[in-house]
Amino acid sequence: MNLDLQQNPIKDFTSVNQEERKKIRIKSGDTVKVWIKIKEKDKVRLQAFEGLVLSVKHGTEPGATFTVRKVSNGVGIEKIFPLYSPNIDKIEITKKGQVRKSKLYYLREKVAREIRRQMRRAKIVSVSTTSDIEENEKKIKEAEQMKKAEEEAQKVEEEKRAEQEKVEAEKKVQEETEKSEEKPQEEKEDEEKAETPVEEEEEEAETEKPVEEKKGELEKEEAEKLETEEDTEKKA
């Protein structure tokens, strides 16, 4: 085995058909579509990578590589592919380009300049779609604010009710105190009324006694006068 490798070192280093890959003759400036094998569990799917060949290194040697660049959504993507990689299913050349340079790395800067020019012309715009998370947060905040407002309104109403109850209680207390003050006055008046007729009777009785006594005195005086008159007539 060692002797075979020394005589033919490139013979069995890959399972790919080397002659087909050599015949392609990829050059810088060509647009190439590379079909890559991608393993997903037990299945294998193919994915295409299409772009411009920037450079080819080592020709058709076992370590030959070629660099492909593409721009997707304004972002440059570069991949270096080994020419004899078994992960490559096939290589397609869609366009042949005539270029004076073997390495086209200057295209990076050129594209960057064009992008910068486009960015200078561009305008800053803030346009975005509403996210579900933000909407939910806004709804939650609005609900919390509504709850706080309702709670504050309830507190204000309760305070007003408490004040009204206090005022009503004070009024009731005042009315009860006034009634309690009026009752003893009425009782006093009733007592006075009850006492007045007895006193009036006593006063009337007292007033009636001197009148009778005066009448008796007057009668006595008249009787004495009559007696004196009679005596004077008799003497005459």
C-alpha positions as CSV (number, residue, x, y, z in Angstrom):
1,M,0.0,0.0,0.0
2,N,2.8,2.4,0.9
3,L,4.5,1.7,-2.5
4,D,1.2,2.4,-4.4
5,L,0.7,5.7,-2.6
6,Q,4.3,6.8,-3.3
7,Q,3.8,5.9,-7.0
8,N,0.3,7.4,-7.3
9,P,-0.3,9.8,-4.3
10,I,-3.5,11.4,-5.9
11,K,-5.1,8.2,-7.0
12,D,-7.6,7.3,-4.2
13,F,-7.7,10.4,-1.9
14,T,-11.4,11.0,-2.7
15,S,-14.5,9.1,-3.9
16,V,-15.3,11.8,-6.5
17,N,-14.7,11.4,-10.3
18,Q,-11.7,13.5,-10.6
19,E,-11.6,13.7,-14.4
20,E,-15.0,15.3,-14.5
21,R,-14.0,17.9,-12.0
22,K,-10.8,18.7,-14.0
23,K,-12.7,19.1,-17.2
24,I,-14.9,21.8,-15.7
25,R,-12.0,24.3,-15.6
26,I,-13.4,26.9,-13.3
27,K,-11.9,30.3,-13.7
28,S,-12.2,33.6,-11.8
29,G,-15.0,35.7,-13.1
30,D,-17.4,32.8,-13.8
31,T,-20.8,32.5,-12.2
32,V,-21.1,29.1,-10.7
33,K,-23.9,27.2,-9.0
34,V,-22.6,24.7,-6.5
35,W,-24.9,22.0,-5.2
36,I,-24.0,21.0,-1.6
37,K,-25.1,17.8,0.2
38,I,-26.6,18.5,3.6
39,K,-27.4,15.6,5.9
40,E,-30.5,15.8,8.1
41,K,-30.8,12.7,10.3
42,D,-31.2,9.8,7.8
43,K,-32.0,12.0,4.8
44,V,-29.7,14.0,2.5
45,R,-30.9,17.1,0.8
46,L,-29.3,19.4,-1.8
47,Q,-28.8,23.2,-1.4
48,A,-27.5,25.4,-4.2
49,F,-25.0,28.2,-3.7
50,E,-24.8,30.5,-6.7
51,G,-22.3,33.3,-7.0
52,L,-19.2,34.8,-8.7
53,V,-15.8,33.0,-8.6
54,L,-13.3,35.3,-7.0
55,S,-10.3,33.1,-7.1
56,V,-9.1,29.6,-8.0
57,K,-6.1,28.2,-6.2
58,H,-3.8,25.2,-7.0
59,G,-5.4,24.5,-10.4
60,T,-6.4,20.8,-10.6
61,E,-4.2,19.5,-7.8
62,P,-5.6,17.4,-4.9
63,G,-5.8,20.5,-2.7
64,A,-7.4,22.7,-5.4
65,T,-10.0,25.2,-4.1
66,F,-12.2,28.0,-5.5
67,T,-13.9,30.9,-3.7
68,V,-17.4,31.8,-4.6
69,R,-19.1,35.1,-3.5
70,K,-22.7,36.0,-3.5
71,V,-24.8,38.9,-2.2
72,S,-28.1,38.1,-0.4
73,N,-30.2,40.9,1.0
74,G,-27.4,43.3,0.8
75,V,-25.0,41.1,2.7
76,G,-21.9,39.5,1.0
77,I,-21.3,35.8,1.6
78,E,-18.2,33.9,0.6
79,K,-17.5,30.2,0.6
80,I,-14.3,28.3,-0.2
81,F,-15.0,24.9,-1.8
82,P,-12.5,22.1,-2.3
83,L,-12.7,21.1,-5.9
84,Y,-12.7,17.3,-5.1
85,S,-15.0,17.5,-2.0
86,P,-17.4,14.6,-1.7
87,N,-19.9,16.9,-0.1
88,I,-20.4,18.7,-3.4
89,D,-22.9,16.8,-5.6
90,K,-22.3,18.8,-8.8
91,I,-20.9,22.1,-10.1
92,E,-22.7,24.1,-12.8
93,I,-21.2,27.0,-14.7
94,T,-24.0,29.4,-15.7
95,K,-21.9,32.2,-17.1
96,K,-18.3,32.6,-18.4
97,G,-16.6,35.8,-17.7
98,Q,-13.5,37.4,-19.3
99,V,-11.4,38.9,-16.6
100,R,-7.8,40.3,-16.7
101,K,-7.1,39.4,-13.1
102,S,-6.9,36.0,-11.6
103,K,-8.0,37.3,-8.1
104,L,-11.1,39.5,-8.0
105,Y,-10.9,40.5,-4.3
106,Y,-11.3,44.2,-5.3
107,L,-15.0,43.5,-5.9
108,R,-15.5,43.4,-2.2
109,E,-14.4,47.1,-1.9
110,K,-16.3,48.0,-5.0
111,V,-19.5,46.5,-3.7
112,A,-18.9,48.2,-0.3
113,R,-18.5,51.5,-2.1
114,E,-21.8,51.0,-4.0
115,I,-23.5,50.1,-0.8
116,R,-22.1,53.2,0.9
117,R,-23.4,55.4,-2.0
118,Q,-26.8,53.8,-1.7
119,M,-26.8,54.3,2.1
120,R,-26.0,58.0,1.6
121,R,-29.1,58.3,-0.7
122,A,-31.2,56.4,1.7
123,K,-33.5,58.0,4.2
124,I,-34.0,57.1,7.8
125,V,-37.5,55.7,8.2
126,S,-39.0,54.2,11.3
127,V,-41.6,51.7,10.1
128,S,-42.3,48.6,12.0
129,T,-45.0,46.1,12.7
130,T,-46.6,45.9,16.1
131,S,-45.4,43.0,18.2
132,D,-47.8,40.8,20.1
133,I,-45.7,41.1,23.3
134,E,-45.9,44.9,23.2
135,E,-49.6,44.8,22.6
136,N,-50.1,42.4,25.5
137,E,-48.0,44.7,27.7
138,K,-50.0,47.7,26.7
139,K,-53.2,45.9,27.4
140,I,-51.9,44.8,30.8
141,K,-50.8,48.4,31.6
142,E,-54.2,49.8,30.5
143,A,-56.0,47.3,32.6
144,E,-53.8,48.1,35.6
145,Q,-54.4,51.8,35.1
146,M,-58.2,51.2,34.9
147,K,-58.1,49.2,38.1
148,K,-56.1,51.9,39.8
149,A,-58.6,54.6,38.6
150,E,-61.6,52.5,39.8
151,E,-59.9,51.9,43.2
152,E,-59.2,55.6,43.6
153,A,-62.8,56.5,42.6
154,Q,-64.1,53.9,45.1
155,K,-61.9,55.4,47.8
156,V,-63.2,58.9,47.1
157,E,-66.8,57.7,47.2
158,E,-66.1,55.9,50.5
159,E,-64.5,59.0,52.0
160,K,-67.5,61.1,50.9
161,R,-69.9,58.5,52.4
162,A,-67.9,58.5,55.6
163,E,-68.0,62.3,55.8
164,Q,-71.8,62.3,55.1
165,E,-72.3,59.7,57.8
166,K,-70.2,61.8,60.2
167,V,-72.3,64.9,59.4
168,E,-75.5,63.0,59.9
169,A,-74.3,61.5,63.1
170,E,-73.4,65.0,64.4
171,K,-76.8,66.3,63.4
172,K,-78.5,63.5,65.2
173,V,-76.4,64.1,68.3
174,Q,-77.2,67.8,68.2
175,E,-80.9,67.1,67.8
176,E,-80.9,64.6,70.7
177,T,-79.1,67.2,72.9
178,E,-81.6,69.9,71.9
179,K,-84.4,67.5,72.7
180,S,-82.9,66.6,76.0
181,E,-82.5,70.3,76.8
182,E,-86.1,71.0,75.8
183,K,-87.5,68.3,77.9
184,P,-86.4,69.6,81.3
185,Q,-87.7,73.1,80.3
186,E,-91.1,71.7,79.5
187,E,-91.1,69.7,82.7
188,K,-90.2,72.9,84.6
189,E,-93.0,74.8,82.9
190,D,-95.4,72.0,83.7
191,E,-94.3,72.1,87.3
192,E,-94.7,75.8,87.4
193,K,-98.1,75.5,85.8
194,A,-99.0,72.8,88.4
195,E,-97.7,75.1,91.2
196,T,-99.4,78.3,90.0
197,P,-103.1,77.4,90.7
198,V,-102.3,76.5,94.3
199,E,-100.4,79.7,94.8
200,E,-103.1,81.7,93.1
201,E,-105.7,80.1,95.4
202,E,-103.6,81.0,98.4
203,E,-103.1,84.5,97.2
204,E,-106.9,84.8,96.4
205,A,-107.6,83.5,99.8
206,E,-105.2,85.9,101.4
207,T,-106.7,88.7,99.3
208,E,-110.3,87.7,100.2
209,K,-109.6,87.7,104.0
210,P,-108.6,91.3,104.3
211,V,-111.6,92.4,102.2
212,E,-114.0,90.7,104.6
213,E,-112.2,92.1,107.5
214,K,-112.4,95.6,105.9
215,K,-116.1,95.1,105.4
216,G,-116.5,94.1,109.0
217,E,-114.6,97.2,110.2
218,L,-116.6,99.4,107.9
219,E,-119.8,98.0,109.3
220,K,-118.6,98.5,112.8
221,E,-117.7,102.1,112.0
222,E,-121.1,102.7,110.5
223,A,-122.8,101.2,113.5
224,E,-120.7,103.3,115.8
225,K,-121.5,106.4,113.8
226,L,-125.2,105.6,114.0
227,E,-125.0,105.1,117.7
228,T,-123.3,108.4,118.2
229,E,-125.8,110.1,116.0
230,E,-128.6,108.6,118.0
231,D,-127.0,109.6,121.3
232,T,-126.6,113.2,120.1
233,E,-130.3,113.3,119.1
234,K,-131.4,112.0,122.4
235,K,-129.3,114.5,124.3
236,A,-130.8,117.3,122.2
